[in-house]
Amino acid sequence: MNKENIFTYDTKQEAVTKAKEVMKKGDYVLVKSSSIMTFIDVTNGLI
């Protein structure tokens, strides 16, 4: 995977906002985090 296709963000809201800007129909997204960070909020924000 190209490093230019890997993104990191400081907040969950920033992750959702920026991801929606670059995502296209048919893209796959991997959301990786510890469960304590409740990144389910990010996943739900993307769908």
Secondary structure, DSSP 8 states (H G I E B T S, - for coil): --GGG----SSHHHHHHHHHHH--TT--------GGGTTHHHHHHH-
